[in-house]
Amino acid sequence: MQPIPRDILAQFEAVLKKRAVPVAQHADYRKWLRYYLDFRSRYSLPDSRSEHVRLFVDKLRQKNQTPEQQKQAAHALSLFFESQSRKKVVSTGKAQPNGKAMPEPPKPHQSGTSPTRQAAPMPSDPAVSFQPFVSSLSPGSRYNDWRCLKKSGSPEWDKLISDLAAEIKTRHYSRKTLKAYADWSRDFQGYLRNKPPDELSARDVKAYLTYLAVQCKVSASTQNQAFNALLFLYRHILKKDFGEHKDIPRDKKSRYIPLVLSRKEIDAVVKYLHYPYDLVVKLLYGCGLRLFECLQLRVKDFKFDAGILTVHGKGEKDRTVPLPQMMVPELSAQIEVVKQLHDRDLAAGYSGVFLDDLLEKKYPSAAKDFIWQWFFPQKSLTPVPGRQELRRYHLHETYVQDALYEAVRRAKLTKRVTSHTFRHSFATHLLQTNYDIRTIQQQLGHSNVRTTMIYTHCVPSRTIKEAKSPLDF
């Protein structure tokens, strides 16, 4: 576990003294801060500070910490958030029209660093520390919460990253693709020590990819992602020759075989899941969905009369899958739950659900229409930054992942299970029941049948040996 950085520790201890925390408890408060910083570096967390506190306290509860310790840890986090806000106010001194200090721009990447998974930046206002989760999909702040898109020490590179984000958004690529490509471009900037973009060449790419493979020892898939990010940057933003780069050292690509659960193991996991996570997992397995596809389902996607479900998949490619008949009563009951929640929200004067891109501009009343409501709505309403309105977001992925982790632990399985394991199990079980590979490809939404062929390695080959003459072959 890494020690607390000196500047953070100094600000934190100053707030401890200001808030009159007993000196005898300072060591415990520093311990909770150290645990939290390690927790934040290991997991991808949402933007809201309240969600940081909730998830961290849940983790302490799983580690059998007492309620008093959990309460003290939550208080330590609130003081830490206050110390970070105070630091930004003192260091910048630039005020916005609403009187708050402007956030300090992040430091540029240093040479020799490779991108690591970092927690999402947190709001700077301590008054919103315990407000509901603020979605990064909310209007006006769709991409502004990411460090890779903020200003650095090079205006030329800032413009380049801004152009990259605009190009990806124009092509309607996913937010994950934008963040990955922008992160790699920023790391490329740091490796080159802010070398002017006009002077970049194919040799710089070769040196950087070689550095990733030889010194950073990244996997083949990680290096391929960096390669694709820089290829997009050179071709569509810089308009320069990217080169062949066939002689770059590459790690051997692993032969990955998906992990598959038996039906008995799936039932054992579902038994320890409570509502609504049991329903989510059943849909993941019953329809072969990705986790984000399941959580982004809306009421209009369910066609009970035809017995099909419309799935909005990867790369904005829609597909239809059959609804499991045994789940129809549960799914109908969930529709009724959403209907009651929608009525209460309308009575409370909320502004509707979040919609994609400019859909709300095209259909102004769609956000409040029942058919556009999330099938798995978030419990709390989300305040929209810069607007006096509340909106409903769908259930966050981290809730499902935490509930699934706990269910697998209680079921005492000998396999490492994630939400994607149920999609693998769906495809493999169809293959075992003699469904042809093309049908399974359509059900999964794969563009290429070679992607689906990997599931043939999950089904053991069985031959029936009978005593026959070679003449009968």
N, C-alpha and C positions, 0 to 999 in steps of 0.2 A: 504494500500500500504506500502510495507516494505521500511525502509530507506536504503540509499546507504551504503554498507560496508565501513568501515574506510579506509582500504588499497586501495580500488578502488577509493574512493573519493579523497584521497591524490594524487594518480597518475594523476587523471583527472584534478584536480586543478593545478597541476604542468604543464600540457600541455596547459591549458588555459592561464597561465602566459607566457609560452614560445611562444605561437602563438599570443600574444598581444591582446587577447580578452578583450574588455573594462570591467572594474570591475563591472560596472552597469548591465552588461548582465550575469554575472556569475550565479546569482540566476536562471535566465531563463534556462541557459545551464544545471544546476544541475537538474532542473525540468524535462527537456527532458530526461536526463539520467535516472532519477528515473522512468519516464513513460516507457522508453524502457526496463529497467530491469524487470518491472512488466509484460510488453507485452511479453518478451522472456520467462518468467516463465509460462505463460498461454498457449502459442501456441507452437506446434512443427514446428520449422523453418528449412529450408534447410541450407546447409553448407556455402554458399556464403555470404559474408558480404554485397555485393550489394543487395542481395535478402532481407536481414534483413532490410536494409534502405528502399527499395521499399515497402515492406509490412508494415513497421511501418509508413511511410509517407502516404500510402493508408489508414491506420487506422485513422490517424489524419485528413485526408480529409473527411472521413465518419463522424468524430466528428465535422465537420464544422470549422476546424482550417483554418486560413487565409494562402494564399500562402507564406507570409513572415514568418509566424510561422513554416510552413512546411520546408522552406529552412533553417531556424535557427536550427530546430530539426535535419535535415540531417547533418548539419555541426557539431552539438554536437556529433552525433554518430561517425562521422569520427574522431573527436578528441579522443573520448573514445577508438576506435579501436587502434589509435596510442598510447594511454597511456598503453593499455594492451600489445602491442608489445614491447614497451620500458621496461615495467616491466619484461617481459620474458628475454629480452637481458641482463638486469642488474642482475637479480637473478641467471641466470644459468652461463653465461660466457663461455659456451662450444660451440665451433663453428663447423659447418658442413663444408664439403669440399667446398661448394659454398659461405662460408663466413657468413651465417646466424646462429643465435644462435639456439641451440637445444631447443625445447619446454620443459617447466617444467612439470615433471610428476605430475598427480593429487594426492591429498591427499587420503589416504585410508579411507574407510567408517568408521564412528564412531559408537560405540555401541548404540543401541536404535534408529536407523534411519530406515525409510522405504523408498523404492524406489519411487521417484516422477518423473513425466515427465519433462525432462530437454531439453533445446535447444541443438542442435548439436554444437560441438565445432567449432570455427571459425579459419581460417588461420591466422598465426602469422605475415605475411608480409603485412605491410600497403600499399604496392604498388599494391596489388591485391584487395583493398577494394571495388572497383567499377568494377570488372571484371564480366563476365557472370557466371551464376550458375555452380559450379563445382560439378559434380555428384559423390556420394560415390560409384557408380558402376564402376567408371573408373578403368582401369587396374592399379595394383600396390598399390591401396589404398582402396581396397574393404571393409576391416573391420577396417582399422587403425584409422578412424576418431572417434571412439567411446571410451568414457572414460572407460567403463567397460573392454575393452581389452588392456588398457595401463598398465604400470607398477605401482605397489603399494609398500607398505612397507614390503611385504612378498614375497620373491622369490618362496616359495613353492606354494602359492596361485596363483601367476602369471603363473607358469607352468601349474597348474591345469586348469585355465581359458583358457590358450592357447590350452591345450589338448581338452577341451570342444568345443572350436571353430572349431578345426580340425575335431572332430568327427561329429559335426553338418554339417559342410561343406561336409564331405565325404558322409553323408546320403542325401545330396542335399535338406536339409530343407531350409525354406525361411530365408531371412535376418532378418525379424521381429522376427522369432522364436529364432534365434541366439542371437539377442540383448536382448530379454526378459529373456532367460535362463541365459545369462551372467550377466545381471543386478541383478537378484535374487541371483545368486551365490555370487556376490560381496557383496550384502546386508547381506547374510548369513555369509560371512567372517567378516564383520563389527560387526554383532551381537555377534559373537564368539570371537571377539578381536584377530583376526589372529591366532586362535588356529591351530596348525599343522594339515594338512589334514590327516596324518596317525593316528591321535588320534580321529578322528570323529567317532561318533556312532549314532545309531538310536535315542538315547535319545536327542541328540542335535537337530535333526529334529523336534521331538515332542515339545521341549521347544520353538523352533523358530516359529513353526506354531501356537502354543498356544499364544505366544506373539503377533503375527499378528492379531489374532482374538480378544483377550481380551483387549490388550492395544492399538493397532493401529486401532481396529474396522474396519478392511478391509471387503469388501464384499465377498460373497461366491465365486464369479468368480475370484476375485483377489487372494484369498487364494488357490483356485484350481490351478491357474497358478503357484504360488510359489511351491505348492506340486509337480506338474509335472516337474518343473525345477530341484528340488532337487532329485526327483526320477531318472531322467535322469543322474544327476551328480553322484549319488551313484551307479547306476547299470552299467553304461557304462564307467565311468571315474575312480571312486574309487574302483569299483568291491567289494562293501561291501553290507551287508544286510541292507535293508531299513526299515524293520519292517512293521507292520500292521497299526498302528496309528488310530485305529477305535475310540478311546476314546478322540481324540482331539476336543476341542470346535469348532463347525462349525456354521456359520451364515446360516439361512434358505435361500435356493435358491429361488429367486423371480420368479414368474410366469409371464414372459415377453410376452406381446402381441404386435406384430409389428404394427407400425403406418402406415396407408395406406391413400393415397390420392385418391380422385375421379378423373375421367378423366377431369372434368372441372377445378379442382385445378391444375392438371399437366399442362394443356394448359395455365393457368394463370401465372404459373412460367416460362414456356418456352417463353412466350411473352416478358418478361423482360430480357431475356438472349441474348447476342450478340455472333457473331461467334468468336471462334469455340465452345463456351461452350453450346450453344443451341444444337449443333449436339451431343456433349458428353451426355447431359441429355436425349436426344431422344434415344440414343443407350442404356443407362442405363435402361430406361423404356421399350423400344421396344424389347430388347433381354434379359432383366433380368441380366445384368452384374454387377459385383462388380466394384468399381471405378478403382482399379489397373488393372483389366482385360481389361477395356475399354481403358485406357491410354497406355497400352502396346501392343495394336493391331498393326500389321504390314501390309503392302500392300498385302503380300501373303495370309493373312488370309481371304480375301474377295473372294468368288466364286460367281460372279454375274450370271454366266450361270446356275449354280445349285441352286442359291438363298439361299445359306447357308453361315454362318460365323463360322470359327474355333476359339474357345476360349481356351486360355491357362490358366487354372484355378488354384485353390488352390492345393498345394501339387503336382504340375506338372501333373495334370490330365486334359487332353484335352477333349473337347466336341464340338459338332456342334449345332448351333441354327439357325432357319430360319431367313433370312433377312427380315425386314419389307418392303413390296413392295412400300409403299408410300415414303420411304426414299431412294430408289435406285437412283433417280436423284441427291439428295444431296450428297450421298456417292460417286457417280461417279464424281461429281464436286470436291469433296475433293481429290480424286485420282489425278485429273488433277493439283490441287494446289500442292500436294506433288511432282508430276512429274516435275513441273516447278522449285520448290525449289531444287530438287535433281540436276537438270541440272546446276543451278547457283552454287551450292556447289561444283560440280565436276569441273566447270570452275575455281573456286577460289582455287582449290587444297586441299580441306579438306580431312580428313582421313576416313570418313565414319561415320556410326552410332555405338553406343555401342551394343555389342552382349553379350549373356549370356555365362559365364564360358569359356570353351575352344573351343567354336564354331568357333571363328575366326581362331584359330590354325588349325582346321580341314578344314575350307573353307577360305583360305586367302583373297579371293576377295569378300566374302559375305558382308562385311561392306559397300562396295560401290555399291553393286547390288541394283537395284531399288526395287525388291521384298522384301528386308529386311528393307526398310525404314519405319520409324514410320508413322502410319496413322495420329497421332496428334503430329507433331514435335514441339519441343521447338523453339521459335523465334530466340534465339541467339545460336551461337556455343559455345561449352564448351572446354576450354583448359584442356588437360590431364596433371596432375602433373607429372613432371619428363620427359616429352616428348615434343618435339617441334611439336605438332600437335593439330588440332582442330577436335572435333567430335560433332555429333548431338545427343541430348538426347530428350526423349519424353516430352510432356507437363507435368508440375509438378502438383501434386495433390492440392497443396495450391491455385493455380490459380483457379481451378474449384470450390473449396470450398468457396473461397472469392466471386466469381461471383454468386454462388448459394445462398449464404447468402444474398447478396444484392438484388437478384431477389425475394426471398421469402419475404424480408422486404417490397419491393415495391408492391408486390402482396397482402400484408396485410392478410396473412393466419393466422388462429388461431391455427396452428399446428407447432410443431418443426420439421423442415424438414432437412434431411441430404442427402448425395448422395445415401446412402443405402436405403432410403425411396422408391426410384423409383424401386429398385429390389423387395422390399416387395409388392409394388403396382402391379408389373408385375405378381407375383405369385398369388396374391389374385384375380386379375381380370380374370386370366385364370381359377381359381377355380370357380368363379361366372358364367362363361360361360360353366360350366359342363365338363371341362377337368379333366381327372382322375388324381389322386394324383401321380401315377407312372410317367406319362408323365411330370408333373410339376417337379418332382424330377430330371428327366434327363435334363430338360431345365436349372435348377438351378445348376446342378453339385453336388448335395448332395450325400454323400456316404450312408447315412441311411435315409430311408423314414420317420423315426420319426422326423428328423429335418424339413422336409417339412410339417409334420402334424400340425405344429404350425399355419399355415395359415388357418386351418379350424376354428380357433377362430376368425378370421377376417371377416368371412362370416356369416351373421345372419341366423338362422334356420327359414325356412318358411314352414308352413304346410297349406294345403287347407282343411278346415273343411266343410264337406258336411253332410247333414242329411241322414244317412243310418241306417239300422237295424243291430243290432249286429250279426244276422245270415249271413249277407253279408260280414262280416269282414274276 
